[in-house]
Amino acid sequence: MSYAIQAEGLVKRFGATTALDGIDLAAPTGSILGVLGPNGAGKTTAVRILATLLRPDAGRATIAGRDLHREAVAVRRRIGLTGQYASVDEELTGVENLVLIGRLLELSRRDARARAAELLERFGLTDAGGRAIKTYSGGMRRRLDLAASLVGRPEVLYLDEPTTGLDPRSRNQVWDMVTALTGEGVTVLLTTQYLEEADQLADRISVIDHGRVVAEGRADELKRRTGKQTLQVRPSGAEDVPEVRRIVAELTGTQPATHDEGGLITAPVDDPVLLSTLVRRLDDAGITADELALRLPSLDEAFLALTGKSAEEETAA
């Protein structure tokens, strides 16, 4: 397996503060690596190091096969970066922004204009290409910002909280574009505060806390680290709720919770075989259910278990 991003033992200190304390990160070519963590965990510092904007105090990394330290110029030619806020010039038009970046990347004027037209069409911005960026909506700005990071056809793309402040529709549009890029072989490192985003997009996730990687794996693997699954059952008839609660309590050895007027009953379970036992018990009692399932912990619950803070707390902070 070839890796587009490989980092080992990255350390970065700012005075007495250790932002990164020896983290390892790896992303196979054409994959999406999600990097999660509380505010101040070191996510953006890691991105800035891997984008050659900061020098680490220790550790090594290769990006698209190039050494981060010895071949920094070559690394820059192979990467793109989209930060938390749009980096385009609001006074210029969409076309002018992309052509400017193309020229800075030493494209000829003709090639820069052709690349700008290609990207505007791809991101659904052709009709707005002649307008000043200050007239764009937030979603349009983020799409143009993503397009700007692709002018140089990067092999590796860093997205540092790219959908911050976007409405759900605009966020979904960005998700579709990112997924399409990996289909073309681009490797993406994504930092985000939206756990649904990481759940939807990332092939693997690394959770950083206090400058260290505290967990890594697929989203479902991280969810299982919290331990128990959750049994969910909603009786068809409200009159059956007490009996279902009694059966669930007997099978799980815990007192189940009832969450709403519809009678949704939940309880933590260790043994997935218990679900089939519950089905038989309900059938013997002549009770039907509108909802009956085992649910893995959410990624937010996994995040809370791994870092001690929920994603909602972090977003508010």
Summary of the structure (lengths in Angstrom):
residues: 317
radius of gyration: 24.0
end to end distance: 38.7
largest distance: 77.1
contacts: 1015
relative contact order: 0.13
helix: 38%
strand: 27%
